[in-house]
Amino acid sequence: MNIRQWATSALAVLVFFCAPLLGGCTVSFDSDTAAHHASDGTITVKVLNIGQGDSILIQTSEKTVLVDTSDVDERDKLRAELKKANVKKIDTIILTHPHADHIGGMDVLLDEYPVGMVYDNGMPSTSKLFLGYVKKLKEKNIERKGLVAGDRIDLGGGAVFEVLGPSAELVKEGSVKGYKHDPNNESVVGRLVYANFSMMLTGDAEKKEEQAILSAGSPVQSTILKSGHHGSKTSSSADFLRAVKPEAALISCGVNNDYGHPHKETMKKYHALDIPIYVTAENGTITVRSDGKTYDISVEKGEKQ
């Protein structure tokens, strides 16, 4: 696999090949370098090291986007990660579903950062965290919109987020009083697309939603996969992996977490398909950069799994 690494010098570009036995190619970048790349026509995606939860930072030449916001008890980590990435404002927040480990940082973001627009799965929830951020959005006059398959969000600089789930039919069903919700399988799932580079963002979608997306027939093949449900065995079904055909899988989970994530069954699936795996619990924040043609993956510590 060709991996292109951009150094901190604006004119220094080094292209080379990595063999799997070398343990992957990694390099450290600071926030000033990230800002330079954003202005230079590249996109940066960071799976933030925020413990047992999800928070993915996308920086394009025009916008700063956050997909999920970590858990309540990981807010200080979220603050620290955003500071390291030199984030001053957040143009767009996409919340995949209302579990605490995905929406737990909303208070921090709404209180401490200018926020432009918030998207979620458009379904009701009795979660106090959910009700709290919806109330605060109204107080701050920040627009909120529910997403369904087929929607497209402009992330600026030529990058788009193509929504694959949930379906409009599921959202309609889920809006009926008395409906029994399955939040993981109501996750906002979509492809971040930037020219020839793409990244599948899955929230906590499990096999049930993966199969629904495949049945819908939308394009799913992606360069990178953000592993569903923190690498749980409930996700990353064989059919889904074969359809997505990722060149690498990124897993967000906490060190020695109570759920045993990532599960051995999931890791075996990836290894069987020769998919390199990066895990925040082992690697810290995982950074992907692409110019739309090539890409590189860098980590704070360790090597791919």
N, C-alpha and C positions, 0 to 999 in steps of 0.2 A: 504494500500500500504506500503510495506517495504521501509524504507528510511535509507540509511546508511550514517552516517556523520563521516567524518574523522577530528579529532582534530589536533592541531598543533604539538602534540607530535607524533613521528614516530611510537610508539608502542601503542598509545591509540586509540582504535576503539570502538565506541559505536553504537550498533544496537538497534533500538527501533521502535515502531509503532506509527503512527500519525493518529488520528481521524480527520475528516474534521472540526469538531467544534472547534478544537484547533487552527485553523487559520494557519496551515502549520508549517513546521519545518525549521527554518532559523538559520544560524550561520555565523559569519564573518570570513574571511580568508584574510591574507595578501599575497603579491607577493612571499615572501619566501616560504610560505606554498604551493602556487600554483606550484612553481618550484619543491618542494619536491615531490608533487603528480605526476608531469610529469615524474620524474625520477623513480617513484615507480609503473609505469604501469597503471596510471590513465589518463583520458583525461579530460580537462577543456574547457568548452564552456561558453563564456560570451556574453550576449546580452548587448552591451555597452549603457550606458546612455548618448546619444549624441544628445538629442532633437528629432526634427521631421525628422526622417530618419532611416537608418539601418546601423549598423556596428557590426559584430559578430566576436569575437575573438576566435579562436580554438587553443589550446595548447596541443600538444601531446608530447610523450617522445622524439621525433626527430624534430618536425617542429612547427613553428608558422605560422598560417594561418589567413587571414582576409577576411571575406565575406562582401563586400560593405564597404564604407568609410565615411559615414555621409554626411552632406550638407556643402556647402561652408561656411556658417556663423556659423558652429558648429566645425570648425577646432581646435579651442583651447580646446574644450571639448574632441575631439578625442585625441589630444596630451596628455591631462591630464589622460585619461583613459588608454592609452598605457603605460604611465609612471607608473601608479599605478600597472599595470600588469607586470612591469619590462621587457617590450618588448625592445629588442636591435636591432633585425632585423626581417624581414618578409620574410619567405621562399616562400609563395604563397599568391596571392591576387586573389579572385574570385569576379568579378563584375557582378551582376545579370542582370542589364540593365542600359542604359545611362542617367537615370533621375538624376538631380543634387543632390537629397537627398540620392543617393546611390554611386555616384562617386565624390562627391564634395571635398573629402579629399585626392584625388590622388596626388595633388601637394605636400602636406605635406609629404606624405609617400615617394614619389620619391626623394624629396629634402633632407629629414632628416633621412631616414632609408635605409640600404642595402635591396634591394628587389630582390628576386630570379626569380619568374615567375608570369605572369599575365594571367588570363583567363577571357573571357567575353562571350557574346552570339554570337559573330562572325558576327554580322550584322552591316552594315554601319549606321552612324548617322551624322547629321549636327550640333549636339551640340558642342558648342565651348569647353566645358569641355572635351568631348569625343575626339575631334580632338587634343586638347592640350595634353592629357595624351598619346595618340598614338604617337604623335610627340616626346614627351619626352622619351618614351620607346625606340624609334629608336635611339635617341641621346645617351642614356645610354646603348644601346645594350642589353636591357632586352627583353626576348622572350615573345610574346603574342600569345595566341591560342584561337580560338573559340570553345565552347563546344556544343555538341548535345546529345540528349538522347542516352544512351548506353555507353557513355564515363565513365571512372572511374579514379579518381585522388587519388594517394597514398599520404596520409597525414602523413605517418610515424607512427611507433609504433603499427602497425596493424590497424590503422584507414583509412577508404577510404571514398571518396565522390562519390556516385553513381548518375550520371546525369539522370534526368527523363524528362527534357524539356530545351530548345525547341527541337522539332523534326528536323531531318535532312531535311525533306521536307519543313518545315517552314523556316528554315535558307536559303535554296536554293531559295525559293520564295522571301524572304526578301532581297536577294542580287541583285535582278533585279531592274534596274533603274526605278523609278516611282512608286515602290511599296509603298502603304500607310501603314506605320508602326503603330503598337499598342504596344508600348514598355512594358507596364505592362504585357501583355499576350505573350511577347517574353522573359520573365524573365528566367534566369537560375534557375531551380528548381531541388533539389536533396536531397538525404538522406545521412547524415553523419552516417556511420555505424562503430561501435567499438564492436566487439563480439556480445553480446546479446542486447546491447544498440543501439538505433538509434534516429536520430533527423531529422525531415523534415524541410528543409530550402527552403523558398518559394519566396523570393524576393517580388515583387508586383503582383504576379500571381493572376488573378481574376478567376471567375467561368469558363470562356471560356478555359483557359489553364488547370485548374483543371480537367475539363471534358475530354480534349484531353489526359491528362496523364492517367486518369482512363481508357479511351478507348484503350490505348496502351497496357494495361494489365500487366505492370511492377509492382513488389511488392511496395506497398506504406505504409503499416502498420509501424508506428513509435512510439517509446516511448514518444517523445516530439514533439510538433508542434511549429515552429516559425510562428505565424499567418501571413497570406498573407496580403500585402498592409496595414500594420499598424493597423490591426483590422477593416478594412473597410467592409461595408456590401456588397461590390462587390466581396468579397472573402469568404473563409470558407463556401463553399456551403455544404448543408446537405449531399449530396452524398460523397463529399470529406472527410468530417469529419467522416462519418460512415466507410469509407474505411481505413483511417489513424488510427483511434481508439487511439488517443493520451491520455496519462495519465495526461498531463498538456499542456497548451498553453501559449506561451510567446509572448508578444506584445511590439513592439518598436514604441514609439510615443512621441511627445513633450507635455509638460504641457500646457493646455489650447490652443491647436493647432487650426488653422483656419479651419481644416477639420472635427472637431468633433470626431476624432479618439480616442479610439476605438468606433465604432458605437454601439448603444444600441441593434440593431438587431443581431449583431455578438455576443455580450455578452450573449444575451438570448439563442442563439444556444448552446453556450458552457455550460451554466448553465443547459439547458435542458438535456444535455448528462453527467452532473456531472463532467465536465472537469475543474479542478482548473485553474485559470487564473492569470498570473503575468504580470504587465504592467510597463515599465520603467518610465513612467510619474509619477507613484505612488510609485514604489519600488526601483527606481534607477537601477544601473546595476544588472542584473539577472545572477547568476552563476550556471551552471550545472556541476557536476562532476560525473564521472562514472569509475568504474574499469572493465566495460564490463559485469558485472553481475547485480549490483545494481547501484543506482544513488542517488544523493541528489540535491535539488534546494535551493539556498540561495539568499537572497536579502539584499540590503543595508538598507532598511527601510520599514516599513509597513508590511502588510500581503497580502496573495493571495486574489483575488477579488471574 
